[in-house]
Amino acid sequence: MKPTKRTIALLIRNPADPTQILAVRRAWDDPEHPGLWGLPAGSFREGESTLDLIRRIGEDKLGVDLTPVRVVRSGQQGRETYLLQMDLWEVRITSGAPQARTGGSHGISYYECVEWAPPEILTDGRSKGSLCCRLGLDACGVSS
C-alpha cells in the first residue's frame, strides 16, 4: 500500500477582478509538473494544522498573509510512489502583494512566476494530470 501525502491548494480570487485567480508557474526543475501553471499549494508537515499550512504557503511561497474562507473541493490521485490527497481552500489575502519566491530548501516548491489570470490558465495542467488544476477548474465552473 502506498503512503498518503496530504496537501492543500489555494484558490485566491483577485479582489479587483473576481473573475481572475492567482496562478503560479512551477519551477522548470519541478519533479512532477515542470513549468506548469497551477495553484499555490503545500504539503502538511508533521503536526501542522490546516491554518498553519495555509499561513506557511502565504508567507513562504507568496510573501502575503492569508485568511482561510472555506474548503471548496477535495480530491485524491494515485501517483507513482504515493496517494495524493488534496483539499482546495478558498482564501483571501489580508496583507501584502503576491510575488514569486525563488530558491528552495527543506523540500519546499517555489514558483517561477505568479500572476492574476482567468481560471482557464489551469487547463493545460489539468490535461497533464495536475490535481490542483482539476480541482481549481471544477471550483470555478470551467468544464473539461
Chimera marker file (.cmm) of the C-alpha trace (Angstrom):
<marker_set name="trace">
<marker id="1" x="0.000" y="0.000" z="0.000" r="1" g="1" b="0" radius="0.5"/>
<marker id="2" x="1.306" y="3.434" z="-0.967" r="1" g="1" b="0" radius="0.5"/>
<marker id="3" x="1.710" y="6.145" z="1.674" r="1" g="1" b="0" radius="0.5"/>
<marker id="4" x="-0.685" y="9.116" z="1.611" r="1" g="1" b="0" radius="0.5"/>
<marker id="5" x="0.628" y="12.641" z="1.066" r="1" g="1" b="0" radius="0.5"/>
<marker id="6" x="-1.823" y="15.245" z="2.460" r="1" g="1" b="0" radius="0.5"/>
<marker id="7" x="-1.799" y="18.614" z="0.740" r="1" g="1" b="0" radius="0.5"/>
<marker id="8" x="-3.709" y="21.863" z="0.355" r="1" g="1" b="0" radius="0.5"/>
<marker id="9" x="-4.103" y="24.001" z="-2.756" r="1" g="1" b="0" radius="0.5"/>
<marker id="10" x="-5.339" y="27.585" z="-2.561" r="1" g="1" b="0" radius="0.5"/>
<marker id="11" x="-7.953" y="29.368" z="-4.637" r="1" g="1" b="0" radius="0.5"/>
<marker id="12" x="-7.300" y="33.109" z="-4.337" r="1" g="1" b="0" radius="0.5"/>
<marker id="13" x="-9.588" y="35.439" z="-6.273" r="1" g="1" b="0" radius="0.5"/>
<marker id="14" x="-8.364" y="38.834" z="-7.443" r="1" g="1" b="0" radius="0.5"/>
<marker id="15" x="-10.082" y="41.449" z="-5.218" r="1" g="1" b="0" radius="0.5"/>
<marker id="16" x="-10.012" y="43.925" z="-8.132" r="1" g="1" b="0" radius="0.5"/>
<marker id="17" x="-11.464" y="41.384" z="-10.611" r="1" g="1" b="0" radius="0.5"/>
<marker id="18" x="-13.096" y="38.287" z="-9.078" r="1" g="1" b="0" radius="0.5"/>
<marker id="19" x="-13.136" y="36.553" z="-12.478" r="1" g="1" b="0" radius="0.5"/>
<marker id="20" x="-9.352" y="36.140" z="-12.107" r="1" g="1" b="0" radius="0.5"/>
<marker id="21" x="-7.454" y="33.800" z="-9.804" r="1" g="1" b="0" radius="0.5"/>
<marker id="22" x="-3.877" y="33.778" z="-8.586" r="1" g="1" b="0" radius="0.5"/>
<marker id="23" x="-1.952" y="31.310" z="-10.757" r="1" g="1" b="0" radius="0.5"/>
<marker id="24" x="1.602" y="30.148" z="-10.142" r="1" g="1" b="0" radius="0.5"/>
<marker id="25" x="4.048" y="28.605" z="-12.593" r="1" g="1" b="0" radius="0.5"/>
<marker id="26" x="6.024" y="25.752" z="-11.091" r="1" g="1" b="0" radius="0.5"/>
<marker id="27" x="9.788" y="25.699" z="-11.430" r="1" g="1" b="0" radius="0.5"/>
<marker id="28" x="11.257" y="24.147" z="-14.571" r="1" g="1" b="0" radius="0.5"/>
<marker id="29" x="13.121" y="21.610" z="-12.424" r="1" g="1" b="0" radius="0.5"/>
<marker id="30" x="9.952" y="20.548" z="-10.559" r="1" g="1" b="0" radius="0.5"/>
<marker id="31" x="9.990" y="16.735" z="-10.475" r="1" g="1" b="0" radius="0.5"/>
<marker id="32" x="6.270" y="16.231" z="-11.187" r="1" g="1" b="0" radius="0.5"/>
<marker id="33" x="4.924" y="19.205" z="-13.163" r="1" g="1" b="0" radius="0.5"/>
<marker id="34" x="7.826" y="21.285" z="-14.522" r="1" g="1" b="0" radius="0.5"/>
<marker id="35" x="6.827" y="24.705" z="-15.831" r="1" g="1" b="0" radius="0.5"/>
<marker id="36" x="3.076" y="24.125" z="-15.464" r="1" g="1" b="0" radius="0.5"/>
<marker id="37" x="0.675" y="26.810" z="-14.314" r="1" g="1" b="0" radius="0.5"/>
<marker id="38" x="-1.263" y="25.778" z="-11.241" r="1" g="1" b="0" radius="0.5"/>
<marker id="39" x="-2.459" y="26.983" z="-7.860" r="1" g="1" b="0" radius="0.5"/>
<marker id="40" x="-0.332" y="27.730" z="-4.803" r="1" g="1" b="0" radius="0.5"/>
<marker id="41" x="-0.073" y="24.554" z="-2.762" r="1" g="1" b="0" radius="0.5"/>
<marker id="42" x="1.824" y="22.826" z="0.003" r="1" g="1" b="0" radius="0.5"/>
<marker id="43" x="2.152" y="19.539" z="1.864" r="1" g="1" b="0" radius="0.5"/>
<marker id="44" x="1.493" y="19.073" z="5.552" r="1" g="1" b="0" radius="0.5"/>
<marker id="45" x="4.463" y="18.715" z="7.866" r="1" g="1" b="0" radius="0.5"/>
<marker id="46" x="4.332" y="16.537" z="10.976" r="1" g="1" b="0" radius="0.5"/>
<marker id="47" x="1.862" y="18.056" z="13.479" r="1" g="1" b="0" radius="0.5"/>
<marker id="48" x="0.967" y="21.005" z="11.234" r="1" g="1" b="0" radius="0.5"/>
<marker id="49" x="-2.639" y="22.256" z="11.279" r="1" g="1" b="0" radius="0.5"/>
<marker id="50" x="-4.579" y="23.409" z="8.230" r="1" g="1" b="0" radius="0.5"/>
<marker id="51" x="-4.326" y="27.038" z="9.362" r="1" g="1" b="0" radius="0.5"/>
<marker id="52" x="-0.561" y="26.658" z="9.887" r="1" g="1" b="0" radius="0.5"/>
<marker id="53" x="-0.115" y="25.262" z="6.383" r="1" g="1" b="0" radius="0.5"/>
<marker id="54" x="-2.225" y="27.999" z="4.766" r="1" g="1" b="0" radius="0.5"/>
<marker id="55" x="-0.177" y="30.646" z="6.583" r="1" g="1" b="0" radius="0.5"/>
<marker id="56" x="3.093" y="28.951" z="5.576" r="1" g="1" b="0" radius="0.5"/>
<marker id="57" x="2.110" y="28.824" z="1.903" r="1" g="1" b="0" radius="0.5"/>
<marker id="58" x="1.230" y="32.523" z="2.055" r="1" g="1" b="0" radius="0.5"/>
<marker id="59" x="4.335" y="33.660" z="3.887" r="1" g="1" b="0" radius="0.5"/>
<marker id="60" x="6.994" y="31.331" z="2.456" r="1" g="1" b="0" radius="0.5"/>
<marker id="61" x="5.801" y="30.911" z="-1.123" r="1" g="1" b="0" radius="0.5"/>
<marker id="62" x="3.895" y="34.120" z="-1.917" r="1" g="1" b="0" radius="0.5"/>
<marker id="63" x="5.024" y="36.762" z="0.582" r="1" g="1" b="0" radius="0.5"/>
<marker id="64" x="1.463" y="37.503" z="1.789" r="1" g="1" b="0" radius="0.5"/>
<marker id="65" x="-0.766" y="36.938" z="4.798" r="1" g="1" b="0" radius="0.5"/>
<marker id="66" x="-3.769" y="34.711" z="4.097" r="1" g="1" b="0" radius="0.5"/>
<marker id="67" x="-7.086" y="34.085" z="5.818" r="1" g="1" b="0" radius="0.5"/>
<marker id="68" x="-8.978" y="30.860" z="5.084" r="1" g="1" b="0" radius="0.5"/>
<marker id="69" x="-12.589" y="31.188" z="3.911" r="1" g="1" b="0" radius="0.5"/>
<marker id="70" x="-13.780" y="27.627" z="3.201" r="1" g="1" b="0" radius="0.5"/>
<marker id="71" x="-12.964" y="24.282" z="1.621" r="1" g="1" b="0" radius="0.5"/>
<marker id="72" x="-14.376" y="24.298" z="-1.914" r="1" g="1" b="0" radius="0.5"/>
<marker id="73" x="-13.240" y="20.913" z="-3.292" r="1" g="1" b="0" radius="0.5"/>
<marker id="74" x="-11.367" y="17.776" z="-2.246" r="1" g="1" b="0" radius="0.5"/>
<marker id="75" x="-9.838" y="15.004" z="-4.287" r="1" g="1" b="0" radius="0.5"/>
<marker id="76" x="-7.215" y="12.327" z="-4.481" r="1" g="1" b="0" radius="0.5"/>
<marker id="77" x="-4.957" y="10.935" z="-7.142" r="1" g="1" b="0" radius="0.5"/>
<marker id="78" x="-2.641" y="7.949" z="-7.318" r="1" g="1" b="0" radius="0.5"/>
<marker id="79" x="0.939" y="8.903" z="-8.053" r="1" g="1" b="0" radius="0.5"/>
<marker id="80" x="3.840" y="6.561" z="-8.776" r="1" g="1" b="0" radius="0.5"/>
<marker id="81" x="5.039" y="6.288" z="-5.177" r="1" g="1" b="0" radius="0.5"/>
<marker id="82" x="2.170" y="7.722" z="-3.085" r="1" g="1" b="0" radius="0.5"/>
<marker id="83" x="-1.521" y="8.636" z="-2.923" r="1" g="1" b="0" radius="0.5"/>
<marker id="84" x="-2.057" y="12.393" z="-3.169" r="1" g="1" b="0" radius="0.5"/>
<marker id="85" x="-4.922" y="13.689" z="-1.024" r="1" g="1" b="0" radius="0.5"/>
<marker id="86" x="-5.766" y="17.370" z="-1.580" r="1" g="1" b="0" radius="0.5"/>
<marker id="87" x="-8.217" y="19.923" z="-0.201" r="1" g="1" b="0" radius="0.5"/>
<marker id="88" x="-8.786" y="23.097" z="-2.208" r="1" g="1" b="0" radius="0.5"/>
<marker id="89" x="-9.281" y="26.053" z="0.118" r="1" g="1" b="0" radius="0.5"/>
<marker id="90" x="-10.653" y="29.430" z="-0.896" r="1" g="1" b="0" radius="0.5"/>
<marker id="91" x="-8.558" y="32.024" z="0.927" r="1" g="1" b="0" radius="0.5"/>
<marker id="92" x="-8.230" y="35.828" z="0.987" r="1" g="1" b="0" radius="0.5"/>
<marker id="93" x="-5.082" y="37.922" z="1.012" r="1" g="1" b="0" radius="0.5"/>
<marker id="94" x="-5.190" y="40.103" z="4.122" r="1" g="1" b="0" radius="0.5"/>
<marker id="95" x="-1.878" y="41.893" z="3.577" r="1" g="1" b="0" radius="0.5"/>
<marker id="96" x="0.908" y="42.016" z="1.039" r="1" g="1" b="0" radius="0.5"/>
<marker id="97" x="1.122" y="41.603" z="-2.716" r="1" g="1" b="0" radius="0.5"/>
<marker id="98" x="1.810" y="38.130" z="-4.123" r="1" g="1" b="0" radius="0.5"/>
<marker id="99" x="5.220" y="37.623" z="-5.647" r="1" g="1" b="0" radius="0.5"/>
<marker id="100" x="7.271" y="34.708" z="-6.912" r="1" g="1" b="0" radius="0.5"/>
<marker id="101" x="9.700" y="33.427" z="-4.295" r="1" g="1" b="0" radius="0.5"/>
<marker id="102" x="12.710" y="31.661" z="-5.743" r="1" g="1" b="0" radius="0.5"/>
<marker id="103" x="15.162" y="29.326" z="-4.144" r="1" g="1" b="0" radius="0.5"/>
<marker id="104" x="14.068" y="26.227" z="-2.407" r="1" g="1" b="0" radius="0.5"/>
<marker id="105" x="15.060" y="24.445" z="0.724" r="1" g="1" b="0" radius="0.5"/>
<marker id="106" x="13.667" y="21.827" z="3.054" r="1" g="1" b="0" radius="0.5"/>
<marker id="107" x="11.678" y="20.280" z="0.202" r="1" g="1" b="0" radius="0.5"/>
<marker id="108" x="9.677" y="23.448" z="-0.472" r="1" g="1" b="0" radius="0.5"/>
<marker id="109" x="8.470" y="24.020" z="-4.036" r="1" g="1" b="0" radius="0.5"/>
<marker id="110" x="8.831" y="27.609" z="-5.122" r="1" g="1" b="0" radius="0.5"/>
<marker id="111" x="7.363" y="29.310" z="-8.169" r="1" g="1" b="0" radius="0.5"/>
<marker id="112" x="8.934" y="30.876" z="-11.244" r="1" g="1" b="0" radius="0.5"/>
<marker id="113" x="6.085" y="33.335" z="-11.696" r="1" g="1" b="0" radius="0.5"/>
<marker id="114" x="2.779" y="34.411" z="-10.148" r="1" g="1" b="0" radius="0.5"/>
<marker id="115" x="0.010" y="36.308" z="-11.915" r="1" g="1" b="0" radius="0.5"/>
<marker id="116" x="-3.679" y="37.096" z="-11.837" r="1" g="1" b="0" radius="0.5"/>
<marker id="117" x="-5.288" y="35.206" z="-14.694" r="1" g="1" b="0" radius="0.5"/>
<marker id="118" x="-8.565" y="33.671" z="-15.839" r="1" g="1" b="0" radius="0.5"/>
<marker id="119" x="-9.095" y="30.139" z="-14.481" r="1" g="1" b="0" radius="0.5"/>
<marker id="120" x="-8.564" y="28.699" z="-17.967" r="1" g="1" b="0" radius="0.5"/>
<marker id="121" x="-4.810" y="29.123" z="-17.390" r="1" g="1" b="0" radius="0.5"/>
<marker id="122" x="-5.132" y="25.834" z="-15.468" r="1" g="1" b="0" radius="0.5"/>
<marker id="123" x="-6.439" y="23.869" z="-18.477" r="1" g="1" b="0" radius="0.5"/>
<marker id="124" x="-3.018" y="22.652" z="-19.644" r="1" g="1" b="0" radius="0.5"/>
<marker id="125" x="-2.161" y="21.495" z="-16.134" r="1" g="1" b="0" radius="0.5"/>
<marker id="126" x="-5.422" y="19.563" z="-15.861" r="1" g="1" b="0" radius="0.5"/>
<marker id="127" x="-4.693" y="17.799" z="-19.163" r="1" g="1" b="0" radius="0.5"/>
<marker id="128" x="-1.246" y="16.819" z="-17.826" r="1" g="1" b="0" radius="0.5"/>
<marker id="129" x="-2.630" y="15.296" z="-14.628" r="1" g="1" b="0" radius="0.5"/>
<marker id="130" x="-2.389" y="18.137" z="-12.094" r="1" g="1" b="0" radius="0.5"/>
<marker id="131" x="-4.906" y="17.550" z="-9.307" r="1" g="1" b="0" radius="0.5"/>
<marker id="132" x="-4.862" y="21.186" z="-8.132" r="1" g="1" b="0" radius="0.5"/>
<marker id="133" x="-5.661" y="22.325" z="-11.690" r="1" g="1" b="0" radius="0.5"/>
<marker id="134" x="-8.584" y="19.890" z="-11.945" r="1" g="1" b="0" radius="0.5"/>
<marker id="135" x="-9.997" y="20.949" z="-8.575" r="1" g="1" b="0" radius="0.5"/>
<marker id="136" x="-9.483" y="24.648" z="-9.351" r="1" g="1" b="0" radius="0.5"/>
<marker id="137" x="-11.230" y="24.456" z="-12.716" r="1" g="1" b="0" radius="0.5"/>
<marker id="138" x="-14.104" y="22.480" z="-11.173" r="1" g="1" b="0" radius="0.5"/>
<marker id="139" x="-14.477" y="25.077" z="-8.402" r="1" g="1" b="0" radius="0.5"/>
<marker id="140" x="-14.532" y="27.882" z="-10.988" r="1" g="1" b="0" radius="0.5"/>
<marker id="141" x="-17.112" y="26.100" z="-13.128" r="1" g="1" b="0" radius="0.5"/>
<marker id="142" x="-14.802" y="25.517" z="-16.106" r="1" g="1" b="0" radius="0.5"/>
<marker id="143" x="-15.767" y="22.228" z="-17.747" r="1" g="1" b="0" radius="0.5"/>
<marker id="144" x="-13.347" y="19.904" z="-19.488" r="1" g="1" b="0" radius="0.5"/>
<link id1="1" id2="2" r="1" g="1" b="0" radius="0.2"/>
<link id1="2" id2="3" r="1" g="1" b="0" radius="0.2"/>
<link id1="3" id2="4" r="1" g="1" b="0" radius="0.2"/>
<link id1="4" id2="5" r="1" g="1" b="0" radius="0.2"/>
<link id1="5" id2="6" r="1" g="1" b="0" radius="0.2"/>
<link id1="6" id2="7" r="1" g="1" b="0" radius="0.2"/>
<link id1="7" id2="8" r="1" g="1" b="0" radius="0.2"/>
<link id1="8" id2="9" r="1" g="1" b="0" radius="0.2"/>
<link id1="9" id2="10" r="1" g="1" b="0" radius="0.2"/>
<link id1="10" id2="11" r="1" g="1" b="0" radius="0.2"/>
<link id1="11" id2="12" r="1" g="1" b="0" radius="0.2"/>
<link id1="12" id2="13" r="1" g="1" b="0" radius="0.2"/>
<link id1="13" id2="14" r="1" g="1" b="0" radius="0.2"/>
<link id1="14" id2="15" r="1" g="1" b="0" radius="0.2"/>
<link id1="15" id2="16" r="1" g="1" b="0" radius="0.2"/>
<link id1="16" id2="17" r="1" g="1" b="0" radius="0.2"/>
<link id1="17" id2="18" r="1" g="1" b="0" radius="0.2"/>
<link id1="18" id2="19" r="1" g="1" b="0" radius="0.2"/>
<link id1="19" id2="20" r="1" g="1" b="0" radius="0.2"/>
<link id1="20" id2="21" r="1" g="1" b="0" radius="0.2"/>
<link id1="21" id2="22" r="1" g="1" b="0" radius="0.2"/>
<link id1="22" id2="23" r="1" g="1" b="0" radius="0.2"/>
<link id1="23" id2="24" r="1" g="1" b="0" radius="0.2"/>
<link id1="24" id2="25" r="1" g="1" b="0" radius="0.2"/>
<link id1="25" id2="26" r="1" g="1" b="0" radius="0.2"/>
<link id1="26" id2="27" r="1" g="1" b="0" radius="0.2"/>
<link id1="27" id2="28" r="1" g="1" b="0" radius="0.2"/>
<link id1="28" id2="29" r="1" g="1" b="0" radius="0.2"/>
<link id1="29" id2="30" r="1" g="1" b="0" radius="0.2"/>
<link id1="30" id2="31" r="1" g="1" b="0" radius="0.2"/>
<link id1="31" id2="32" r="1" g="1" b="0" radius="0.2"/>
<link id1="32" id2="33" r="1" g="1" b="0" radius="0.2"/>
<link id1="33" id2="34" r="1" g="1" b="0" radius="0.2"/>
<link id1="34" id2="35" r="1" g="1" b="0" radius="0.2"/>
<link id1="35" id2="36" r="1" g="1" b="0" radius="0.2"/>
<link id1="36" id2="37" r="1" g="1" b="0" radius="0.2"/>
<link id1="37" id2="38" r="1" g="1" b="0" radius="0.2"/>
<link id1="38" id2="39" r="1" g="1" b="0" radius="0.2"/>
<link id1="39" id2="40" r="1" g="1" b="0" radius="0.2"/>
<link id1="40" id2="41" r="1" g="1" b="0" radius="0.2"/>
<link id1="41" id2="42" r="1" g="1" b="0" radius="0.2"/>
<link id1="42" id2="43" r="1" g="1" b="0" radius="0.2"/>
<link id1="43" id2="44" r="1" g="1" b="0" radius="0.2"/>
<link id1="44" id2="45" r="1" g="1" b="0" radius="0.2"/>
<link id1="45" id2="46" r="1" g="1" b="0" radius="0.2"/>
<link id1="46" id2="47" r="1" g="1" b="0" radius="0.2"/>
<link id1="47" id2="48" r="1" g="1" b="0" radius="0.2"/>
<link id1="48" id2="49" r="1" g="1" b="0" radius="0.2"/>
<link id1="49" id2="50" r="1" g="1" b="0" radius="0.2"/>
<link id1="50" id2="51" r="1" g="1" b="0" radius="0.2"/>
<link id1="51" id2="52" r="1" g="1" b="0" radius="0.2"/>
<link id1="52" id2="53" r="1" g="1" b="0" radius="0.2"/>
<link id1="53" id2="54" r="1" g="1" b="0" radius="0.2"/>
<link id1="54" id2="55" r="1" g="1" b="0" radius="0.2"/>
<link id1="55" id2="56" r="1" g="1" b="0" radius="0.2"/>
<link id1="56" id2="57" r="1" g="1" b="0" radius="0.2"/>
<link id1="57" id2="58" r="1" g="1" b="0" radius="0.2"/>
<link id1="58" id2="59" r="1" g="1" b="0" radius="0.2"/>
<link id1="59" id2="60" r="1" g="1" b="0" radius="0.2"/>
<link id1="60" id2="61" r="1" g="1" b="0" radius="0.2"/>
<link id1="61" id2="62" r="1" g="1" b="0" radius="0.2"/>
<link id1="62" id2="63" r="1" g="1" b="0" radius="0.2"/>
<link id1="63" id2="64" r="1" g="1" b="0" radius="0.2"/>
<link id1="64" id2="65" r="1" g="1" b="0" radius="0.2"/>
<link id1="65" id2="66" r="1" g="1" b="0" radius="0.2"/>
<link id1="66" id2="67" r="1" g="1" b="0" radius="0.2"/>
<link id1="67" id2="68" r="1" g="1" b="0" radius="0.2"/>
<link id1="68" id2="69" r="1" g="1" b="0" radius="0.2"/>
<link id1="69" id2="70" r="1" g="1" b="0" radius="0.2"/>
<link id1="70" id2="71" r="1" g="1" b="0" radius="0.2"/>
<link id1="71" id2="72" r="1" g="1" b="0" radius="0.2"/>
<link id1="72" id2="73" r="1" g="1" b="0" radius="0.2"/>
<link id1="73" id2="74" r="1" g="1" b="0" radius="0.2"/>
<link id1="74" id2="75" r="1" g="1" b="0" radius="0.2"/>
<link id1="75" id2="76" r="1" g="1" b="0" radius="0.2"/>
<link id1="76" id2="77" r="1" g="1" b="0" radius="0.2"/>
<link id1="77" id2="78" r="1" g="1" b="0" radius="0.2"/>
<link id1="78" id2="79" r="1" g="1" b="0" radius="0.2"/>
<link id1="79" id2="80" r="1" g="1" b="0" radius="0.2"/>
<link id1="80" id2="81" r="1" g="1" b="0" radius="0.2"/>
<link id1="81" id2="82" r="1" g="1" b="0" radius="0.2"/>
<link id1="82" id2="83" r="1" g="1" b="0" radius="0.2"/>
<link id1="83" id2="84" r="1" g="1" b="0" radius="0.2"/>
<link id1="84" id2="85" r="1" g="1" b="0" radius="0.2"/>
<link id1="85" id2="86" r="1" g="1" b="0" radius="0.2"/>
<link id1="86" id2="87" r="1" g="1" b="0" radius="0.2"/>
<link id1="87" id2="88" r="1" g="1" b="0" radius="0.2"/>
<link id1="88" id2="89" r="1" g="1" b="0" radius="0.2"/>
<link id1="89" id2="90" r="1" g="1" b="0" radius="0.2"/>
<link id1="90" id2="91" r="1" g="1" b="0" radius="0.2"/>
<link id1="91" id2="92" r="1" g="1" b="0" radius="0.2"/>
<link id1="92" id2="93" r="1" g="1" b="0" radius="0.2"/>
<link id1="93" id2="94" r="1" g="1" b="0" radius="0.2"/>
<link id1="94" id2="95" r="1" g="1" b="0" radius="0.2"/>
<link id1="95" id2="96" r="1" g="1" b="0" radius="0.2"/>
<link id1="96" id2="97" r="1" g="1" b="0" radius="0.2"/>
<link id1="97" id2="98" r="1" g="1" b="0" radius="0.2"/>
<link id1="98" id2="99" r="1" g="1" b="0" radius="0.2"/>
<link id1="99" id2="100" r="1" g="1" b="0" radius="0.2"/>
<link id1="100" id2="101" r="1" g="1" b="0" radius="0.2"/>
<link id1="101" id2="102" r="1" g="1" b="0" radius="0.2"/>
<link id1="102" id2="103" r="1" g="1" b="0" radius="0.2"/>
<link id1="103" id2="104" r="1" g="1" b="0" radius="0.2"/>
<link id1="104" id2="105" r="1" g="1" b="0" radius="0.2"/>
<link id1="105" id2="106" r="1" g="1" b="0" radius="0.2"/>
<link id1="106" id2="107" r="1" g="1" b="0" radius="0.2"/>
<link id1="107" id2="108" r="1" g="1" b="0" radius="0.2"/>
<link id1="108" id2="109" r="1" g="1" b="0" radius="0.2"/>
<link id1="109" id2="110" r="1" g="1" b="0" radius="0.2"/>
<link id1="110" id2="111" r="1" g="1" b="0" radius="0.2"/>
<link id1="111" id2="112" r="1" g="1" b="0" radius="0.2"/>
<link id1="112" id2="113" r="1" g="1" b="0" radius="0.2"/>
<link id1="113" id2="114" r="1" g="1" b="0" radius="0.2"/>
<link id1="114" id2="115" r="1" g="1" b="0" radius="0.2"/>
<link id1="115" id2="116" r="1" g="1" b="0" radius="0.2"/>
<link id1="116" id2="117" r="1" g="1" b="0" radius="0.2"/>
<link id1="117" id2="118" r="1" g="1" b="0" radius="0.2"/>
<link id1="118" id2="119" r="1" g="1" b="0" radius="0.2"/>
<link id1="119" id2="120" r="1" g="1" b="0" radius="0.2"/>
<link id1="120" id2="121" r="1" g="1" b="0" radius="0.2"/>
<link id1="121" id2="122" r="1" g="1" b="0" radius="0.2"/>
<link id1="122" id2="123" r="1" g="1" b="0" radius="0.2"/>
<link id1="123" id2="124" r="1" g="1" b="0" radius="0.2"/>
<link id1="124" id2="125" r="1" g="1" b="0" radius="0.2"/>
<link id1="125" id2="126" r="1" g="1" b="0" radius="0.2"/>
<link id1="126" id2="127" r="1" g="1" b="0" radius="0.2"/>
<link id1="127" id2="128" r="1" g="1" b="0" radius="0.2"/>
<link id1="128" id2="129" r="1" g="1" b="0" radius="0.2"/>
<link id1="129" id2="130" r="1" g="1" b="0" radius="0.2"/>
<link id1="130" id2="131" r="1" g="1" b="0" radius="0.2"/>
<link id1="131" id2="132" r="1" g="1" b="0" radius="0.2"/>
<link id1="132" id2="133" r="1" g="1" b="0" radius="0.2"/>
<link id1="133" id2="134" r="1" g="1" b="0" radius="0.2"/>
<link id1="134" id2="135" r="1" g="1" b="0" radius="0.2"/>
<link id1="135" id2="136" r="1" g="1" b="0" radius="0.2"/>
<link id1="136" id2="137" r="1" g="1" b="0" radius="0.2"/>
<link id1="137" id2="138" r="1" g="1" b="0" radius="0.2"/>
<link id1="138" id2="139" r="1" g="1" b="0" radius="0.2"/>
<link id1="139" id2="140" r="1" g="1" b="0" radius="0.2"/>
<link id1="140" id2="141" r="1" g="1" b="0" radius="0.2"/>
<link id1="141" id2="142" r="1" g="1" b="0" radius="0.2"/>
<link id1="142" id2="143" r="1" g="1" b="0" radius="0.2"/>
<link id1="143" id2="144" r="1" g="1" b="0" radius="0.2"/>
</marker_set>
